[in-house]
Amino acid sequence: VKVLFSCPQWYPEVNHFCRGVPLVLIGCKTDLRKDKEQLRRLRAARQEPITYNQGEAACKEINAQIYLECSAKCRENIENVFKEATTIALSAMKKAKGHRKRKVCSVL
Ligand SMILES: Nc1nc2c(ncn2[C@@H]2O[C@H](COP(=O)(O)OP(=O)(O)OP(=O)(O)O)[C@@H](O)[C@H]2O)c(=O)[nH]1
């Protein structure tokens, strides 16, 4: 499993080098959505923080397994990010193992 913490920069590289690996997309620093200074800077650049729905849309676009948000600063949802990534990784490994087994059987 590949956990993408920064989608636009990393996705092309991950897509190229890790084909077929399940992706988990994480929206980081959610605390900044409420940070007045950050919001002021974004507004000055005619931007705004992405919404949860936009994160989910990006998740679908890159075909990731799940979209989660967290804030390391506020320790928000961190445990869940690792829990979900681990569950997805274990499930992918189990699936791959099953495929390998079946391949051997079909040769016999
Ligand atoms: N507000 C806020 N800042 C954060 C959070 N997580 C990390 N940062 C800040 O973001 C900056 C980069 O954090 P790093 O942990 O170095 O992130 P990284 O992905 O290892 O960064 P590079 O590998 O250097 O690209 C630091 O200044 C952190 O303090 C968060 O949840 N909220």
The ligand as an ORCA input file, in Angstrom:
! r2SCAN-3c Opt
* xyz 0 1
  N      -0.314     23.153     10.858
  C       0.229     21.944     10.714
  N       1.521     21.853     10.347
  C       2.041     20.608     10.209
  C       1.277     19.433     10.404
  N       2.067     18.374     10.150
  C       3.266     18.858      9.825
  N       3.266     20.212      9.847
  C       4.370     21.119      9.536
  O       4.691     20.947      8.161
  C       6.107     21.092      7.964
  C       6.651     19.871      7.269
  O       6.504     18.785      8.137
  P       7.361     17.488      7.961
  O       6.978     16.561      9.026
  O       8.817     17.875      7.806
  O       6.780     16.944      6.612
  P       7.520     16.086      5.519
  O       6.464     15.502      4.653
  O       8.485     15.170      6.179
  O       8.258     17.201      4.708
  P       9.407     17.025      3.634
  O       9.832     15.603      3.635
  O      10.454     17.981      4.115
  O       8.777     17.451      2.339
  C       6.708     21.328      9.357
  O       6.878     22.706      9.515
  C       5.648     20.798     10.303
  O       5.652     21.463     11.528
  C      -0.093     19.582     10.796
  O      -0.848     18.640     11.013
  N      -0.553     20.866     10.929
*
